[in-house]
Each structure stands twice: as structure tokens, then as C-alpha cells.
Amino acid sequence: MDNVQDAILDRIRSAERGNAFTPKDFRDLGTRDAIDKALSRLTRSGDIHRLGRGLYYFPRRNPRLGIPVAPDIDEIAEAIGRQTGSRLVPSGAVAANQLGLSTQVPAKPVYLSDGRSRRVRIGATEIQIKHVAPRELPAGSRTSAMVFQALRHIGREAVNDQVIATLRTALSNQQRRELLDDSRYTTDWIAATIRRVAHGKGKRTEVTHG
């Protein structure tokens, strides 16, 4: 038990604070029973916090207030996807906000999934997971799928130089290469927009989920 707990804690500490995880993320370290008991003990000790059934996170703290800050919604959604073995992609409104194309924060974030529909409450926030046919999920990498969704949400007429610059800033070189490669999965106008993003110049930072 102690060996499993120590191994789990080492793995958690090697990740960034704010990461969300599930028991499945540690299944190579021991039996499900041993993992569940270790996570329960780590929760009681305060090393990790419980978000909901089978969902935990490694808390980061607000530097001014000194209180734990929950992971962002996309980090939680990724953990839910691993927990359920399904693919989750943010809806257009969520993706546009995360990429800086919209300042509107959805009151109830919606994620599209090839798994079952469900609602997950994390504190005061409710995440709505909506089942869609696999063919309705944007193809490509997770970041590419986010960009496709965001562009569909804001619409063709809203794409201007500012939108292109914002996406350039949000994506790393690697993500832009993946995006260009994945553009074959989307409509012509989105593919044309992606070519402008991929071939542009400017400061870029990595899009992260957590």
C-alpha cells in the first residue's frame, strides 16, 4: 500500500499543479483497490483534493489569497474523457473563449463526446457532456478540433486580421503544423483561415489544458 501511495504521489508531484486525474491514470502502479485506497489517504492528508467521484486534482494556490484553485474546465474534461474512455471536444463557445476569440464565458460549458451524455458538477460549475455521433466530432488533434469548433462558432464573416493574430499567438509552431495538416478534415473557408494562421509570423505560445 505504501509503495503504491508513494509511486502515485511521485507521479503527481512530477506533473504541474492544477492537473486533474483519475484512478485510471495510475493503473500501471497497482491494483484498483490499492490505487483507490492510496488516493483516499492522499486526499485525507491534503496532498490532493477530490473534485467528484473518481476525479482528483493536484491543487495550486492563489498567490494572493493562499487558497486552492481548482483546475480549469478543459483540464477536468480531459480527465473525464480518460476516466470514461471517450473523446471530449469543447463546444464552439467554450473553444472560442479558451483560444481568446471570445470574452464570453459559458455559464454551463458544453463538451461534445462519443460517450454517453451526462452532467458533471464541479463545485459551482456544471459541465454538460453531450453525446454526438463520432462523425460529428472534429477530426485531428485536440488543439485542431478546438480551433475548428471556435471558428465555426464565430462564423466566416467574423474572421479578420485580429482573429488570425490571436490564433497565431495561441498556438505553438508544432500546433500550427498539426493544424495545417488537419485542415484537410474541415470545410474550405476554415482551411483557408488555417493557412493564414499557419503561414503567418508573430509571437506564439503553447496552448495548454491545465
DACOR-V713116 format. One record per residue. N is the residue number from 1. RES is the residue in one small letter. SS is DSSP state (H for helix, E for strand, L for the rest). PHI is phi in whole degrees, 0 to 359 (NA if undefined). D_FIRST is the distance of its C-alpha to the first C-alpha in Angstrom with 1 decimal. Layout:
# DACOR-V713116
N/RES/SS/PHI/D_FIRST
N/RES/SS/PHI/D_FIRST
This chain:
# DACOR-V713116
1/m/L/NA/0.0
2/d/H/297/3.8
3/n/H/296/5.4
4/v/H/295/5.2
5/q/H/297/6.1
6/d/H/297/8.6
7/a/H/295/9.9
8/i/H/296/10.6
9/l/H/296/12.2
10/d/H/299/14.2
11/r/H/293/15.5
12/i/H/298/16.5
13/r/H/291/18.2
14/s/H/281/20.1
15/a/L/267/21.6
16/e/L/284/24.4
17/r/L/298/24.0
18/g/L/101/25.1
19/n/L/290/23.3
20/a/E/258/22.1
21/f/E/205/19.3
22/t/L/229/17.7
23/p/H/305/14.6
24/k/H/298/16.8
25/d/H/291/16.9
26/f/H/238/13.4
27/r/L/293/13.7
28/d/L/280/14.0
29/l/L/260/10.5
30/g/L/170/8.8
31/t/L/288/9.9
32/r/H/300/11.4
33/d/H/296/9.7
34/a/H/295/6.1
35/i/H/294/8.3
36/d/H/299/10.3
37/k/H/293/8.0
38/a/H/295/6.9
39/l/H/295/10.7
40/s/H/296/11.7
41/r/H/293/10.3
42/l/H/293/11.9
43/t/H/292/14.9
44/r/H/296/15.3
45/s/H/281/15.2
46/g/L/89/17.8
47/d/L/293/16.4
48/i/L/229/17.0
49/h/E/240/19.4
50/r/E/265/19.6
51/l/E/269/22.9
52/g/E/181/22.9
53/r/L/300/21.2
54/g/L/72/18.7
55/l/E/235/20.1
56/y/E/225/18.8
57/y/E/210/20.4
58/f/L/265/20.1
59/p/L/291/23.1
60/r/E/256/26.1
61/r/E/243/28.6
62/n/L/297/32.2
63/p/L/297/33.9
64/r/L/273/36.6
65/l/L/265/35.0
66/g/L/71/31.5
67/i/L/252/29.9
68/p/E/297/27.2
69/v/E/246/28.8
70/a/L/293/27.5
71/p/L/296/27.5
72/d/L/287/30.7
73/i/H/299/31.5
74/d/H/293/31.5
75/e/H/299/28.0
76/i/H/295/26.9
77/a/H/298/29.0
78/e/H/298/27.5
79/a/H/295/24.0
80/i/H/297/25.5
81/g/H/299/27.1
82/r/H/293/23.9
83/q/H/297/22.3
84/t/H/263/25.3
85/g/L/68/26.3
86/s/L/236/29.7
87/r/L/263/31.9
88/l/E/238/32.9
89/v/E/233/35.9
90/p/E/298/37.3
91/s/L/294/40.6
92/g/H/303/43.7
93/a/H/295/43.7
94/v/H/293/40.1
95/a/H/297/40.6
96/a/H/298/43.9
97/n/H/294/42.4
98/q/H/293/39.5
99/l/L/271/41.9
100/g/L/83/44.3
101/l/L/270/47.1
102/s/L/212/47.0
103/t/L/267/46.5
104/q/L/280/45.8
105/v/L/263/42.3
106/p/L/302/41.8
107/a/L/296/41.1
108/k/L/233/39.0
109/p/L/302/37.6
110/v/E/246/38.1
111/y/E/238/36.2
112/l/E/271/37.5
113/s/E/212/35.2
114/d/L/273/35.5
115/g/L/267/32.9
116/r/L/285/33.8
117/s/L/288/35.3
118/r/E/195/33.3
119/r/E/239/33.2
120/v/E/239/30.1
121/r/E/262/30.6
122/i/E/241/28.8
123/g/L/62/30.2
124/a/L/271/33.9
125/t/E/257/33.9
126/e/E/247/34.1
127/i/E/262/33.5
128/q/E/260/35.7
129/i/E/254/34.7
130/k/E/249/37.8
131/h/E/289/37.8
132/v/L/225/40.5
133/a/L/298/41.5
134/p/H/309/39.8
135/r/H/292/43.3
136/e/H/271/43.5
137/l/L/276/40.6
138/p/L/301/41.8
139/a/L/278/41.1
140/g/L/95/39.9
141/s/L/293/37.2
142/r/H/299/35.6
143/t/H/295/37.8
144/s/H/299/40.8
145/a/H/300/40.2
146/m/H/298/40.0
147/v/H/296/43.3
148/f/H/303/45.0
149/q/H/297/43.9
150/a/H/297/45.1
151/l/H/293/48.4
152/r/H/299/49.1
153/h/H/293/48.4
154/i/H/281/50.8
155/g/L/90/53.4
156/r/H/302/55.7
157/e/H/292/58.3
158/a/H/274/55.8
159/v/L/286/54.9
160/n/L/221/56.7
161/d/H/299/56.3
162/q/H/293/54.0
163/v/H/298/51.6
164/i/H/299/51.7
165/a/H/296/51.1
166/t/H/296/48.2
167/l/H/292/46.5
168/r/H/300/47.3
169/t/H/292/45.6
170/a/H/281/42.5
171/l/L/247/41.9
172/s/L/280/41.1
173/n/H/302/43.2
174/q/H/296/40.6
175/q/H/294/40.3
176/r/H/292/44.1
177/r/H/295/44.3
178/e/H/297/41.9
179/l/H/298/43.9
180/l/H/296/47.1
181/d/H/295/45.8
182/d/H/281/44.5
183/s/H/296/47.8
184/r/H/292/49.1
185/y/H/269/47.0
186/t/L/239/48.8
187/t/L/286/52.4
188/d/H/299/55.2
189/w/H/291/55.4
190/i/H/291/51.7
191/a/H/299/51.8
192/a/H/295/54.8
193/t/H/296/53.0
194/i/H/295/50.0
195/r/H/297/52.5
196/r/H/296/53.8
197/v/H/292/50.3
198/a/H/292/49.3
199/h/H/263/52.5
200/g/L/281/52.9
201/k/L/239/52.3
202/g/L/145/50.7
203/k/L/292/47.6
204/r/L/226/44.4
205/t/L/229/40.8
206/e/L/290/37.7
207/v/L/283/36.8
208/t/L/239/33.2
209/h/L/233/31.1
210/g/L/147/29.1
